[in-house]
Amino acid sequence: MQSQPGSSFAGCHVLAEFTGVDRELANDRVRLRHLLRTAVERAGATVCDMVDKRFEPHGVTVLALLAESHASIHSYPERGAMFVDVFTCGESADAEEAVRLLRQAVGAADAHIHKVFRGAGRQIVEPMAPGITRTWQLTDVLCDVHTEFQHLVIGRTEQGISLFSDSDRQSTELSQLVYHEALMVPAMLLAEAVDRVLIIGSGEGVASQMAVAAGATHVDHVDIDRDAVRLCAEHLPYGYTPAELASAEAGLGPVTVHYTDGYEFVANHTGPRYDVVVIDLPDERTEPAQHNRLYGADFMKLCGDIGAIVVGQAGCPTLWRNETLIRSWERFGETFATVVYFGSDEHEWAFLSGTTGVLEDPLGTMTARLETLPYRCQTIDAVALAAATTPPISLRSSVTA
């Protein structure tokens, strides 16, 4: 493998199993050699040498030595199948693209593809604000998938197994409990009862589990991305297990998962009101994004019509990236008679809870109910409630600015 001074010890290894391949093609070493060379070269790799071998009575192995590492095919003509292995280092060659092109070239009806990042791992550069980014070092990538709605990555970081959507960190093993308690606990403390809960987003499943632990007997969990929810259950050590998710998908317990658009679910809801409506989505974008409409004033009003307490992830309180928080604060203020702020110490998130009723002493209500809430908090006590429910002055002054 070609190495340059200062280059990183890292590579992308794509392992694939192709089935439904034409049997004659799978036994043709000359054509397979040509197709492998073409695929890796089109994907940016440099072929240094190639060897091939046809076995009796059938089967072919083709091996390409690349400047970036190697690629190979091992075929099973009698099964119409082949193993494919492409490993590349550096930025010039795309192992995943090489496998995609090869699958297309051999006409495989089906493919099982597994991608592994080796060596120094992979970096995800998370955009924070104009001119500011945060870099996450992944020592192991467990999942890297483009679903219909997002690019989902799950991998090991210094904060444990972590979830990323479109390069934005969504949750980490270390801090997810702090985040989810900041989201759920204040809203559940404001509610007179916690029996019926609607959760929109929050694909990990932790919010649903907390609602059940707080006494909810009916939880509707709505998420538009079936693949993302299932991948979270498969790979994350928190939230749904695969068995719990399968039960929720079948509606066999207190939690029922609905794979549909959250806006449509709320707009078409005709059943009993919810005690708590939870909106837990990726942060609102300043640019157009599909989920932005679930932050809008119209959606907030719809949620208020079907729920006693509405809580949402509202953005960041830091001065250099609080634009979406200010917008959420204004919308909640226009929609609800009582708005309660809660700032979490999980990285940088803040949450807003709203109700159409007037609460004279929200903090007193939450503090009084804290000891009797069936869910036992690990990161919030009475002192934390008092401290975290004071909005920053930049937010309070924005109303009169």
TIFIDO-674219 format. One line per 3 residues: number of its first residue (from 0); their letters; for each residue z, x, y of N, C-alpha, C. Coordinates in pm, whole numbers, plus 50000, padded with zeros to 5 digits. Each point is the difference from the previous one (the first is absolute). Example, Ala and Ser with C-alpha at 12.3 -4.5 7.8 and 13.67 -1.06 7.14 Angstrom:
BEGIN
0	AS	50780,51319,49431,50000,49911,50119,50000,50090,50120  49928,49965,50105,50006,50082,50119,50073,49923,50109
END
This chain:
BEGIN
0	MQS	50000,50085,49881,50000,49915,50119,50000,50088,50123  49911,49974,50093,49989,50078,50122,50123,49979,50086  50057,50107,50052,50120,49990,50084,49978,50075,50129
3	QPG	50047,49943,50109,49987,50061,50130,50137,50044,50048  50007,50107,50081,50128,50044,50052,50070,49885,50074  50126,49978,49967,50075,49894,50067,49976,49862,49944
6	SSF	49917,49989,49894,49972,49867,49944,50122,49948,49926  50012,49867,49992,50115,49940,49934,49977,49992,49849  50110,50008,49926,49996,49987,49855,50008,49852,49966
9	AGC	49887,49932,50009,49998,49855,49981,49862,49956,49957  49995,49895,49919,49873,49947,49956,50010,49857,49956  49884,49934,49990,49993,49861,49956,49934,49995,49863
12	HVL	50069,49944,49903,49952,49995,49862,49976,49853,49964  49874,49967,49971,49963,49862,49965,49964,49997,49852  50071,49917,49925,49977,49983,49856,49948,49859,49976
15	AEF	49888,49989,49930,49937,49870,49983,49958,49977,49855  50001,49875,49961,49949,49956,49870,49893,49895,50027  49876,50030,49964,49888,49909,50018,49971,49930,49868
18	TGV	49978,49871,50003,49957,49924,49883,49878,49916,50038  49933,49951,49898,49879,49922,50025,49885,50088,50044  49994,50125,49950,49892,50093,50032,49892,49992,49892
21	DRE	49876,50008,50043,49889,50000,49905,50019,50112,49897  49989,49965,49871,50031,50095,49895,49901,50116,49995  49875,49974,50028,49902,50109,49999,50028,50098,50113
24	LAN	50033,49945,50117,50033,50087,50113,50124,50083,49969  50099,49938,49937,50124,50070,49970,49981,50113,49899  49883,50004,49934,49973,50105,49901,49891,50097,50048
27	DRV	49964,49989,50128,49891,50081,50057,50060,50107,50091  50014,50123,49947,50068,50104,50076,49921,50042,50124  49868,49994,49993,49918,50042,50114,50018,49903,50117
30	RLR	49993,49871,49972,50016,49901,50107,50142,50000,50055  50098,50012,49910,50139,50002,50048,50028,50123,50086  49942,50113,49963,50015,50121,50081,49942,49977,50139
33	HLL	49881,49941,50006,49937,49974,50129,50082,49901,50083  50048,49894,49937,50075,49898,50074,50133,50053,50052  50067,50085,49921,50126,50058,50047,49976,50094,50117
36	RTA	49899,50085,49988,49969,50091,50112,49969,49922,50127  49916,49900,49986,49961,49921,50118,50121,49932,50065  50088,49944,49916,50116,49928,50054,50093,50093,50076
39	VER	50033,50114,49942,50097,50088,50067,49938,50064,50124  49871,50031,49995,49936,50058,50119,49993,49898,50113  49967,49874,49969,49997,49896,50103,50139,49974,50057
42	AGA	50104,50030,49922,50137,49982,50048,50052,50123,50075  49914,50099,50021,50036,50114,50084,50040,50125,49925  49994,49999,49868,50041,50117,49922,49884,50097,49981
45	TVC	50034,50125,49972,49902,50105,49974,50007,50038,49853  49888,49984,49927,49996,50032,49857,49968,50148,49983  50091,50073,49934,49979,50143,49972,49930,50022,49866
48	DMV	50036,49918,49903,49940,50016,49867,50026,49872,49921  49919,49980,49893,50020,49884,49914,49975,50040,49855  50075,49939,49911,49977,50015,49857,50005,49863,49937
51	DKR	49930,49984,49886,50003,49872,49931,49988,50022,49851  50044,49902,49923,49997,50010,49855,49983,49861,49941  49901,49984,49910,49984,49875,49926,50054,50020,49860
54	FEP	50085,49908,49957,50065,50011,49870,49930,49910,49898  50021,50029,49872,49945,49919,49892,50111,49920,49933  49979,49875,49969,49873,49927,50012,49972,49949,50142
57	HGV	50101,49999,50085,49977,49953,50136,50115,50046,50089  49976,49996,50129,50100,50040,50099,49954,50117,50083  50032,49997,50128,49956,50104,50093,50118,50042,50087
60	TVL	50009,50130,50027,50092,50052,50102,49917,50075,50103  50025,49968,50127,49935,50071,50111,50111,50050,50091  49993,50129,50036,50101,50057,50087,49934,50069,50118
63	ALL	50047,49963,50122,49947,50063,50122,50109,50084,50063  49970,50127,50021,50090,50089,50074,49967,49987,50148  50097,49956,50078,49978,49977,50142,50069,50107,50083
66	AES	49946,50027,50117,50071,50086,50095,50135,49940,50035  50008,49866,49992,50123,49929,50036,50091,49978,49879  49951,50018,49877,50077,49994,49876,49907,49966,49884
69	HAS	50006,49875,49945,49918,49971,49883,49974,49850,49986  49903,49966,49916,49971,49861,49966,49947,49998,49856  50027,49891,49928,49956,49995,49861,49973,49858,49954
72	IHS	49918,49990,49896,49975,49874,49929,50021,50027,49851  50068,49910,49932,50012,50002,49854,49962,49861,49953  49885,49988,49930,49947,49868,49968,50024,49962,49854
75	YPE	50007,49870,49979,50016,49940,49867,49890,49894,49984  49878,50043,49966,49887,49907,49995,50024,49880,49910  50067,50023,49885,50022,49890,49906,50085,49889,50060
78	RGA	50074,50033,50108,50084,49902,50068,49944,49960,50137  49891,50064,50040,49948,49975,50133,50101,50035,50107  50069,50114,49981,50111,50035,50088,49998,50149,50031
81	MFV	50071,50037,50105,50013,50141,50033,50125,50023,50084  50058,50119,49983,50106,50049,50088,49934,50085,50109  50049,49983,50123,49950,50078,50113,50119,50063,50070
84	DVF	49984,50124,50042,50109,50077,50061,49941,50077,50117  50046,49972,50122,49953,50075,50118,50122,50046,50079  50010,50131,50020,50111,50058,50076,49943,50084,50112
87	TCG	50039,49969,50124,49951,50076,50115,50115,50040,50090  49988,50115,50062,50096,50048,50099,49928,50015,50134  50076,49995,50106,49940,50013,50132,49949,49867,50052
90	ESA	49934,50007,50115,49956,49878,50068,49852,49971,49984  49924,50094,49944,49854,49985,50001,49949,49903,49894  50071,49991,49887,49953,49917,49889,50094,49882,49978
93	DAE	49943,49887,49962,50075,49876,49978,49992,49964,49852  50107,50028,49926,50000,49975,49856,49983,49852,49969  50064,49915,50079,49991,49856,49976,49857,49950,50020
96	EAV	49934,50053,50101,49861,49960,50026,49909,50049,49887  50027,50118,49949,49919,50052,49889,50010,49908,49878  50120,49953,49970,50019,49910,49886,49930,49867,50026
99	RLL	50010,49951,50122,49934,49873,50033,49849,50012,49982  49942,50109,50050,49856,50020,49989,49958,50015,49854  50081,50070,49921,49966,50019,49860,50007,49868,49924
102	RQA	50100,49920,50029,50008,49869,49934,49875,49917,50030  49959,50004,50125,49880,49926,50041,49877,50054,49927  49993,50132,49987,49882,50062,49938,49989,49969,49852
105	VGA	50113,49996,49929,49995,49975,49855,50005,49851,49969  50021,49917,50102,50000,49856,49980,50118,49949,49920  50117,50063,50015,50118,49956,49925,50041,49859,50042
108	ADA	50020,49915,49902,50039,49861,50029,50143,49992,50050  50084,50093,49953,50140,49997,50041,50050,50143,50012  50104,50017,50084,50056,50133,50019,50149,49989,50028
111	HIH	50075,50084,49933,50142,50014,50029,50019,50136,50065  50046,50000,50126,50003,50123,50079,50142,50028,50045  50043,50123,49981,50134,50044,50042,49985,50123,50086
114	KVF	50064,49999,50117,49990,50112,50094,50136,50067,50013  50001,50132,49990,50123,50077,50010,49981,50108,50106  50096,50012,50091,49997,50109,50097,50091,50111,49948
117	RGA	49945,50118,49989,50071,50111,49937,50031,50109,50102  50096,50085,49962,50035,50111,50085,50087,49957,50117  49961,50038,50121,50081,49974,50119,50000,49854,50039
120	GRQ	49922,49919,49927,50004,49856,50026,49909,49960,50114  50035,49888,50059,49914,49940,50100,50081,49964,50123  49937,50005,50114,50064,49960,50123,49944,49867,50048
123	IVE	50087,49916,50051,49958,49879,50069,50043,50014,50145  49905,49988,50089,50029,50010,50142,50012,49859,50056  50122,49964,50038,50029,49864,50046,49988,49993,50151
126	PMA	49913,49914,50054,49990,49986,50145,50125,49932,50055  50057,50054,50106,50122,49945,50059,49973,49937,50136  49932,50073,50083,49967,49956,50136,49887,50090,50047
129	PGI	49933,49967,50110,49892,50086,50049,50046,50146,50012  49932,50087,49927,50031,50141,50006,50116,50044,49913  50060,49907,49923,50117,50034,49917,49975,49953,49857
132	TRT	50024,50088,49904,49988,49966,49859,50122,50053,49925  50020,49948,49879,50105,50048,49912,49934,50035,49867  50032,50116,49945,49937,50046,49876,50097,49987,49883
135	WQL	49954,49933,49896,50077,49984,49877,49939,50089,49892  50081,50080,49936,49955,50084,49891,50028,49929,49868  49896,49970,49923,50014,49936,49870,49989,50106,49892
138	TDV	50106,50016,49925,49998,50098,49891,49936,49944,49874  49989,49869,49993,49939,49935,49883,49946,49865,50045  49877,49969,49970,49941,49872,50035,49997,49913,49875
141	LCD	50072,49890,50004,50008,49909,49886,49890,49895,50002  49954,49968,50120,49902,49892,50015,49923,50024,50129  49869,49994,49993,49914,50014,50117,49884,49903,49981
144	VHT	50010,49882,50060,49907,49891,49971,49955,49933,50128  49872,49972,50007,49947,49915,50107,49995,49857,49945  50093,49915,50043,49995,49860,49961,49901,49927,50090
147	EFQ	49990,49871,49983,49911,49922,50085,50045,50001,50145  50129,50029,50024,50055,49984,50134,50054,50128,50062  50022,50106,49921,50065,50118,50057,49981,50120,49908
150	HLV	50028,50117,50057,50004,50122,49921,50146,50027,49968  50036,49988,49872,50139,50009,49956,50023,50133,49930  50104,50071,50045,50040,50125,49936,50148,49994,49969
153	IGR	50037,50035,49877,50139,50012,49961,50019,50140,49944  50097,50073,50056,50020,50136,49954,50140,50049,50029  50029,50120,49951,50132,50060,50018,50003,50082,50129
156	TEQ	50100,49973,50082,50021,50076,50123,50145,50051,49999  50040,50064,50108,50139,50044,50013,50096,49881,50007  49948,49880,50024,50083,49879,50001,49984,49920,49872
159	GIS	49959,50066,49893,49983,49933,49873,49863,49935,49991  49983,49912,49903,49872,49930,49985,49978,49910,50121  49883,50011,50061,49974,49936,50128,49868,49924,49997
162	LFS	49993,49896,50082,49884,49911,50006,49930,50014,50134  49868,50017,49996,49919,50012,50121,49885,49900,49995  49973,49938,50114,49887,49909,50015,49916,50046,50117
165	DSD	49875,50033,49973,49909,50048,50105,50066,50112,50081  50064,50093,49930,50066,50120,50056,50130,49969,50073  50043,49875,50004,50130,49966,50060,50106,49991,49892
168	RQS	50110,50070,50018,50110,49988,49905,50061,49861,50009  50009,49933,49885,50058,49865,49994,50144,50002,49952  50031,50081,49902,50137,50009,49951,50015,50127,49919
171	TEL	50125,50048,49989,50029,50117,49919,50123,49972,49915  50010,50072,49890,50113,49982,49909,50132,50025,50071  50004,50098,50090,50122,50035,50070,50045,49893,50097
174	SQL	49905,49941,50074,50038,49916,50114,49966,49853,49986  49940,49958,49888,49955,49861,49990,50116,49900,50009  50118,50037,49949,50113,49907,50005,50044,49975,50144
177	VYH	50005,50106,50081,50035,49985,50141,49900,49909,50070  49872,50019,49971,49895,49918,50061,50014,49854,49959  50009,49974,49870,49999,49862,49953,50127,49925,50037
180	EAL	50113,50069,50005,50121,49932,50045,49993,49966,50148  49940,50089,50080,49983,49970,50143,49907,49880,50020  49902,49986,49911,49908,49887,50005,50068,49871,49958
183	MVP	50071,50004,49887,50047,49877,49936,50139,49955,50041  50094,50092,50012,50140,49961,50015,50028,49924,50130  49956,50049,50118,50029,49922,50122,49945,49858,49993
186	AML	49879,49983,49948,49940,49866,49992,50080,49912,49904  50042,50055,49886,50076,49920,49905,50137,49964,50055  50057,50087,50084,50129,49970,50062,49988,49892,50108
189	LAE	49885,49994,50064,49978,49896,50103,49974,49864,49938  49949,49997,49878,49965,49873,49936,50125,49927,49953  50001,49869,50015,50113,49920,49953,50006,49999,49848
192	AVD	49886,50015,49936,49993,50009,49854,49888,50095,49964  50008,50059,49881,49893,50085,49950,49963,49948,49861  49923,49892,50001,49958,49938,49874,49849,50010,49981
195	RVL	49925,49970,50106,49854,50006,49994,49953,50107,50097  49925,50098,49948,49955,50113,50080,49850,50020,49980  49930,50024,50109,49858,50035,49997,49986,50144,50047
198	IIG	49931,50083,49921,49978,50140,50035,49850,50025,50004  49953,50048,50114,49857,50029,50018,49985,50151,50011  49927,50060,49907,49990,50145,49994,50109,50057,49911
201	SGE	50056,50114,50043,50111,50063,49925,49965,50015,49852  49885,50063,49976,49945,50004,49865,50083,50073,49897  50096,50084,50043,50083,50070,49903,50087,49904,49919
204	GVA	50037,49886,50059,50083,49903,49928,50148,50010,50030  50042,50100,50079,50143,50016,50030,50053,49880,50078  49924,49951,50097,50046,49887,50081,50023,49877,49912
207	SQM	49913,49977,49904,50019,49887,49909,50128,50016,49919  50025,50121,49952,50120,50025,49921,50125,49979,50085  49997,50041,50127,50116,49982,50087,50026,49853,50027
210	AVA	49893,49923,50018,50017,49857,50024,50067,49933,49881  49958,50036,49879,50061,49942,49880,50146,50042,49989  50029,50127,50031,50138,50049,49995,50088,49930,50103
213	AGA	49939,49950,50108,50074,49927,50103,50017,49852,49967  49946,49956,49887,50020,49863,49956,49877,49912,50001  49886,50054,50038,49879,49918,50005,49959,49955,49861
216	THV	49968,49873,49987,49952,49945,49873,49850,49979,50000  49937,50012,50118,49855,49980,50011,49947,50101,50101  49925,50098,49952,49939,50101,50086,49850,49997,49978
219	DHV	49926,49971,50103,49854,50011,49997,49962,50134,50061  49939,50085,49922,49957,50132,50047,49848,49997,50011  49950,50014,50121,49856,49990,50028,49947,50137,50039
222	DID	49899,50046,49928,49935,50127,50033,49853,49987,49968  49916,50045,50089,49856,49984,49980,49943,50102,49902  50074,50110,49975,49945,50111,49923,50065,50008,49863
225	RDA	49939,49933,49903,50052,49999,49862,50011,50142,49944  49897,50081,50020,50000,50135,49943,50115,50083,50056  50024,49988,50130,50107,50080,50061,50136,49961,49945
228	VRL	50027,49871,49986,50129,49956,49948,50019,50050,49857  49896,49993,49920,50012,50044,49860,50016,50152,49990  49933,50074,50086,50014,50145,49999,50141,50041,50045
231	CAE	50056,49927,50096,50138,50028,50042,50095,49978,49883  49983,49891,49927,50087,49971,49887,49986,50107,49892  49880,50054,49985,49976,50099,49896,50058,50136,50035
234	HLP	49993,50038,50129,50030,50138,50036,50128,50020,50081  50047,49900,50073,50118,50020,50084,50128,49981,49919  50102,50082,50024,50127,49983,49929,50089,49896,50064
237	YGY	49954,49934,50104,50074,49892,50066,49909,49877,50008  50063,49883,50016,49922,49876,50004,49973,49946,49861  49895,49919,49989,49966,49938,49872,49975,50105,49891
240	TPA	50048,49969,49880,49950,50068,49881,49875,49924,49955  49915,50060,49916,49884,49925,49950,50039,49869,49933  50110,49998,49925,50042,49878,49933,50046,49894,50101
243	ELA	50074,50043,50102,50045,49906,50103,49881,49941,50076  49902,50085,50029,49883,49950,50071,49922,49902,49915  49983,50030,49873,49928,49908,49911,50069,49864,49996
246	SAE	50132,49999,49997,50076,49875,50002,49979,49926,50131  50001,50075,50112,49982,49938,50132,49858,49947,50016  49901,50071,49946,49862,49952,50006,49983,49870,49923
249	AGL	50078,49984,49893,49993,49878,49920,50093,49891,50053  50081,50033,50102,50092,49902,50056,50110,49961,49904  50049,50096,49921,50096,49969,49896,50145,50019,50043
252	GPV	50023,50040,50124,50136,50021,50047,50013,49954,50143  50101,50049,50070,50019,49958,50139,49890,50050,50094  49929,50106,49960,49894,50056,50084,49864,49960,49945
255	TVH	49913,49952,50088,49861,49971,49965,49909,50079,50092  49912,50081,49943,49906,50079,50079,49870,49922,50018  49952,49996,50124,49873,49934,50033,49907,50105,50059
258	YTD	49887,50026,49937,49903,50094,50054,49901,49924,50088  50033,49992,50125,49917,49925,50094,50028,50048,50142  49926,49949,50094,50017,50037,50140,50126,49935,50056
261	GYE	50085,50080,50064,50126,49948,50051,49983,49894,50107  49901,50017,50085,49977,49902,50107,49964,49864,49939  49910,50001,49903,49959,49874,49936,50115,49936,49925
264	FVA	50082,50081,49933,50114,49944,49926,50094,49927,50094  50031,50062,50113,50092,49939,50096,49936,49876,50064  49875,50011,50041,49934,49889,50068,49987,49878,49910
267	NHT	49987,50022,49869,49979,49890,49906,50128,49954,49930  50113,50058,50039,50126,49966,49932,50043,49856,50032  50029,49923,49897,50043,49861,50018,50132,49971,49930
270	GPR	50060,50098,49937,50124,49979,49927,50121,50006,50090  50119,50008,49940,50124,50010,50077,50002,50125,50088  50079,49996,50106,50011,50116,50089,50072,50113,49928
273	YDV	49971,50120,50046,50068,50119,49949,50121,50031,50087  50102,50057,49937,50116,50047,50076,49966,50127,50077  49918,50085,49938,49960,50127,50062,49852,50024,49971
276	VVI	49926,50037,50103,49861,50044,49986,49994,50147,50040  49951,50084,49910,49997,50145,50020,49854,50045,50015  49972,50074,50107,49866,50056,50022,50015,50152,49996
279	DLP	49954,50061,49893,50017,50145,49981,49864,50061,49969  49932,50040,50106,49863,50051,49990,49991,50139,50061  49891,50072,49975,49979,50123,50076,50003,49972,50149
282	DER	50038,50099,50078,50017,49981,50144,49873,49943,50063  50018,49916,50098,49888,49942,50074,49915,50112,50060  49871,49986,49990,49909,50102,50053,49962,49969,50144
285	TEP	49978,50106,50075,49945,49980,50134,49851,49971,49991  49935,50049,49891,49860,49969,49976,49991,49878,49910  49882,49936,49988,49987,49882,49914,50038,50033,49856
288	AQH	50075,49909,49936,50040,50016,49861,50023,49862,49940  49974,49986,49869,50008,49870,49935,50138,49938,50013  50106,50082,49993,50135,49944,50000,50056,49976,50140
291	NRL	49927,50039,50105,50052,49981,50136,50028,49853,50031  49919,49908,49942,50019,49858,50032,50132,49947,49946  50060,50071,49906,50131,49959,49949,50113,50047,50089
294	YGA	49965,50066,50109,50098,50036,50103,49986,49912,50124  49895,49918,50006,49970,49925,50121,50095,49885,50026  49997,49950,50123,50088,49890,50041,49975,49874,49919
297	DFM	49874,49972,49969,49968,49879,49922,50065,50006,49862  49995,50116,49937,50060,50013,49868,50152,49993,50008  50058,50059,50104,50145,49991,50017,50045,49855,50010
300	KLC	49924,49921,50074,50035,49858,50015,49990,49926,49867  49893,50030,49923,49986,49937,49869,50118,50035,49909  50043,50125,50005,50114,50042,49919,50127,49929,50045
303	GDI	50016,49984,50133,50116,49928,50052,50000,49854,49961  49882,49942,49979,49991,49860,49959,50047,49979,49856  49986,50103,49916,50034,49981,49858,50126,50076,49960
306	GAI	50060,50076,50092,50117,50079,49965,50108,49994,50105  50126,50001,49956,50113,49995,50093,50017,50133,50073  49988,50111,49927,50008,50134,50056,49871,50074,49966
309	VVG	49940,50064,50099,49878,50079,49978,50031,50144,50038  49973,50093,49909,50025,50141,50028,49873,50079,49973  49975,50100,50083,49881,50081,49982,50022,50145,50035
312	QAG	49927,50088,49932,49992,50139,50040,49929,50001,50134  50062,50059,50103,49952,49978,50137,49951,50125,50070  50004,50114,49936,49951,50120,50067,50108,50104,50016
315	CPT	49980,50089,50095,50084,50119,50016,50065,50001,50138  50130,50030,50011,50067,49999,50130,49984,50127,50081  49940,50106,49943,49989,50123,50076,49902,49983,50116
318	LWR	50027,50065,50110,49922,49981,50122,49853,50033,49981  49970,50095,49913,49863,50047,49988,49916,49919,49903  50057,49894,49939,49917,49916,49913,50056,49859,49987
321	NET	50051,49945,50110,50067,49869,49993,49913,49884,50048  49870,50023,50010,49911,49895,50051,50003,49875,49913  49993,50018,49867,50000,49882,49912,50136,49931,49998
324	LIR	50109,50075,50016,50132,49938,50006,50013,49913,50124  49953,50048,50113,50005,49921,50123,49920,49872,49985  49882,50009,49938,49920,49880,49980,50072,49901,49907
327	SWE	50060,50050,49892,50074,49913,49909,50120,49936,50071  50070,50075,50080,50115,49949,50076,49958,49886,50091  49887,50017,50065,49951,49895,50090,49960,49875,49922
330	RFG	49933,50017,49886,49958,49885,49920,50120,49925,49943  50096,50074,49947,50119,49934,49948,50073,49924,50111  50007,50061,50118,50066,49934,50112,49930,49872,50043
333	ETF	49867,49998,49988,49924,49880,50036,50011,49892,49893  50029,50039,49877,49996,49906,49888,50137,49946,49962  50104,50084,50011,50131,49963,49948,50104,49994,50110
336	ATV	50095,49907,49985,50109,49987,50099,50099,50115,49988  50017,50053,49879,50091,50112,49977,49925,50112,49930  50008,50120,50055,49936,50117,49941,50105,50109,49981
339	VYF	50008,50055,49880,50097,50105,49969,49925,50127,49962  50034,50108,50067,49940,50132,49975,50086,50075,49899  49934,50077,49912,50073,50092,49912,49919,50128,49987
342	GSD	50057,50109,50048,49934,50130,49992,50051,50077,49880  49909,50042,49914,50037,50071,49877,49994,50150,50023  50084,50074,49927,49992,50146,50006,49913,50056,49888
345	EHE	49916,49913,49941,49903,50045,49902,49875,50045,50075  49993,50127,50031,49889,50057,50077,49995,49939,50140  49937,49883,50017,49983,49953,50138,49978,49850,50014
348	WAF	50034,49919,49900,49961,49860,50007,50106,49911,50063  49951,49893,50064,50086,49896,50054,49952,49865,49947  50091,49903,49996,49971,49868,49944,50051,49893,50096
351	LSG	49929,49888,50003,50040,49888,50084,50017,49876,49913  50110,49928,50024,50023,49871,49935,50001,49893,50108  49938,49886,49970,49995,49892,50098,50029,49866,49936
354	TTG	50055,49910,50080,50022,49862,49957,49977,49908,50119  49949,49881,49972,49974,49905,50109,50129,49941,50055  50109,50010,49925,50129,49952,50049,50069,50103,50087
357	VLE	50094,49954,50082,50076,50089,50087,50127,50044,49929  50014,50132,49981,50123,50057,49944,50078,50065,50112  50121,49950,50026,50079,50051,50111,50048,50142,49976
360	DPL	50033,50032,49875,50056,50132,49969,49939,50051,49870  49874,50047,50002,49935,50045,49877,50076,50113,49930  50050,50097,50077,50072,50111,49939,50126,49951,49932
363	GTM	50072,49910,50065,50121,49945,49940,49969,49925,49871  49890,49926,50001,49959,49926,49880,49970,50096,49885  49923,50105,50028,49964,50096,49897,50122,50074,49947
366	TAR	50087,50041,50090,50119,50075,49959,50091,49915,49912  50015,49872,50036,50086,49911,49922,49945,49976,49861  49868,49998,49986,49939,49971,49870,49979,50124,49914
369	LET	50018,50118,50059,49971,50123,49928,50082,50014,49872  50128,49966,50007,50088,50017,49885,49975,49897,49891  49941,49887,50036,49978,49894,49902,49858,49996,49945
372	LPY	49912,50083,50054,49863,50003,49951,50000,50050,49856  49942,49926,49906,50000,50045,49859,49934,50136,49981  49898,50031,50080,49940,50132,49993,50095,50100,50064
375	RCQ	50035,50106,49931,50093,50100,50051,49923,50113,50067  50014,50012,50130,49927,50099,50078,50053,50141,49974  49911,50096,49998,50038,50139,49984,49980,50081,50127
378	TID	49919,49949,50093,49969,50080,50119,50036,49927,50130  50055,49880,49991,50036,49923,50119,50142,49949,49986  50084,50030,50100,50133,49940,50009,50015,49938,50138
381	AVA	50120,49951,50033,50021,49931,50127,49974,50091,50119  50039,50126,49988,49977,50095,50110,49850,50024,50019  49928,50015,49889,49855,50021,50009,49932,49878,50062
384	LAA	50046,49879,49965,49943,49879,50060,50015,50002,50151  50120,50036,50047,50025,50001,50144,49913,50102,50071  49981,50115,49936,49921,50107,50064,49851,49971,49997
387	ATT	49952,49950,49886,49855,49988,49980,49940,49877,50064  50082,49904,50042,49947,49876,50059,49988,50006,50152  50024,50116,50058,49979,50017,50144,49861,50057,50023
390	PPI	49910,49924,50061,49865,50051,50023,50003,50118,50096  49911,50097,49984,49995,50112,50095,49965,49950,50139  50044,50074,50100,49979,49956,50138,49851,49990,50033
393	SLR	49918,50083,49936,49856,49993,50026,49944,49866,49956  50058,49942,49896,49955,49870,49950,50054,49888,50088  50129,50008,50034,50059,49895,50083,49936,49996,50139
396	SSV	49971,50117,50055,49941,50003,50134,49855,49955,50000  49934,50003,49883,49860,49961,49996,49982,49852,50030  50103,49919,49975,49990,49856,50023,49991,49969,50148
399	TA	50069,50077,50080,50003,49973,50145,49905,50091,50078  49935,50093,49928,49913,50094,50069,49878,49931,50058
END
